[in-house]
Amino acid sequence: MKRRSTSATFVRAAASAAEFVKGKSFADYTADVMLRSAVERQLEIVGEALAQLARTDLSTASQISEYHGLLPSATSFMFAEIDHRIVWIVLETKLPGVRQEAETRLTDKKQSRAAE
């Protein structure tokens, strides 16, 4: 089985989190423990993918516009009581743009490899 790149892992987890809350309100999110758990798991994966990217390719990680703000937001709930407002803000305001950047970088890398 081929190992997925860190960027691809990030994109997939971010897309899953977005899909889970599509059409949902903050009230829907806070009322549904299964939905919250699923989103939290995907954000854990996002946080770990960003941390791994920083360890293996800090140059690329630092080019992601919300890297410094998203990583702490995505991982802070792992060690304390979860603030659902922060999770919702990340889902609504930070994750979409960063996901788009990661998708673009992933596409650029694939095209670069194909051209070689």
C-alpha positions as CSV (number, residue, x, y, z in Angstrom):
1,M,0.0,0.0,0.0
2,K,1.4,3.4,-1.0
3,R,2.0,5.8,1.8
4,R,0.1,9.0,1.6
5,S,2.1,12.3,1.7
6,T,1.7,14.6,4.7
7,S,0.0,17.2,2.5
8,A,-2.4,14.6,1.2
9,T,-3.2,13.4,4.7
10,F,-3.8,17.0,5.7
11,V,-6.1,17.7,2.7
12,R,-8.1,14.5,3.3
13,A,-8.6,15.2,7.0
14,A,-9.5,18.8,6.4
15,A,-12.0,17.8,3.6
16,S,-13.6,15.2,5.9
17,A,-14.0,17.7,8.7
18,A,-15.6,20.2,6.3
19,E,-17.9,17.6,4.9
20,F,-19.0,16.5,8.4
21,V,-20.2,20.0,9.3
22,K,-21.6,20.9,5.8
23,G,-25.1,22.3,6.3
24,K,-24.8,22.2,10.1
25,S,-25.0,25.1,12.5
26,F,-22.9,25.7,15.6
27,A,-25.9,24.5,17.7
28,D,-26.1,21.3,15.6
29,Y,-22.4,20.8,16.2
30,T,-22.5,21.3,19.9
31,A,-25.6,19.1,20.3
32,D,-24.2,16.0,18.5
33,V,-21.4,14.2,20.4
34,M,-20.8,11.9,17.5
35,L,-20.3,14.8,15.1
36,R,-18.0,16.6,17.5
37,S,-16.0,13.4,18.0
38,A,-15.6,12.9,14.3
39,V,-14.6,16.5,13.7
40,E,-12.1,16.5,16.6
41,R,-10.5,13.3,15.3
42,Q,-10.0,14.9,11.8
43,L,-8.5,18.0,13.5
44,E,-6.1,15.8,15.4
45,I,-5.0,14.4,12.1
46,V,-4.7,17.9,10.6
47,G,-2.6,18.9,13.6
48,E,-0.3,15.9,13.4
49,A,0.1,16.4,9.7
50,L,1.1,20.0,10.2
51,A,3.5,19.0,13.0
52,Q,5.0,16.3,10.8
53,L,5.4,18.7,7.9
54,A,7.2,21.2,10.2
55,R,9.6,18.4,11.3
56,T,10.3,17.2,7.8
57,D,9.9,20.3,5.7
58,L,9.8,23.5,7.7
59,S,10.2,25.7,4.7
60,T,6.9,24.4,3.2
61,A,5.1,24.4,6.5
62,S,6.1,28.1,7.1
63,Q,4.7,29.0,3.7
64,I,1.2,27.9,4.8
65,S,-0.5,31.2,5.8
66,E,-2.3,30.0,8.9
67,Y,0.4,27.5,10.0
68,H,1.4,29.2,13.2
69,G,-2.3,29.9,14.1
70,L,-3.8,26.7,13.0
71,L,-1.5,24.2,14.6
72,P,-2.1,25.3,18.2
73,S,-5.8,25.7,17.5
74,A,-6.1,22.2,15.9
75,T,-4.2,20.5,18.7
76,S,-4.9,22.4,21.9
77,F,-8.1,20.5,22.6
78,M,-6.2,17.2,22.8
79,F,-4.9,18.1,26.3
80,A,-7.6,20.1,27.9
81,E,-11.4,20.6,27.9
82,I,-12.5,21.3,24.4
83,D,-13.7,24.8,23.6
84,H,-16.2,24.1,20.9
85,R,-16.3,27.8,19.8
86,I,-12.6,27.6,19.0
87,V,-13.1,24.4,17.0
88,W,-16.0,26.0,15.1
89,I,-14.0,29.1,14.3
90,V,-11.2,26.9,13.0
91,L,-13.6,25.0,10.8
92,E,-15.3,28.1,9.5
93,T,-12.5,30.6,9.1
94,K,-9.0,29.0,9.1
95,L,-9.3,25.5,7.7
96,P,-10.9,26.3,4.3
97,G,-8.1,28.6,3.2
98,V,-5.3,26.4,4.5
99,R,-6.9,23.4,2.9
100,Q,-7.0,25.2,-0.5
101,E,-3.3,26.1,-0.1
102,A,-2.4,22.5,0.7
103,E,-4.4,21.3,-2.3
104,T,-2.6,23.8,-4.6
105,R,0.9,22.8,-3.3
106,L,0.0,19.1,-3.7
107,T,-1.1,19.7,-7.3
108,D,2.0,21.7,-8.0
109,K,4.2,19.0,-6.6
110,K,2.5,16.3,-8.7
111,Q,2.8,18.5,-11.9
112,S,6.5,19.2,-11.1
113,R,7.2,15.4,-10.7
114,A,5.4,14.6,-13.9
115,A,7.4,17.2,-15.8
116,E,10.7,15.7,-14.6
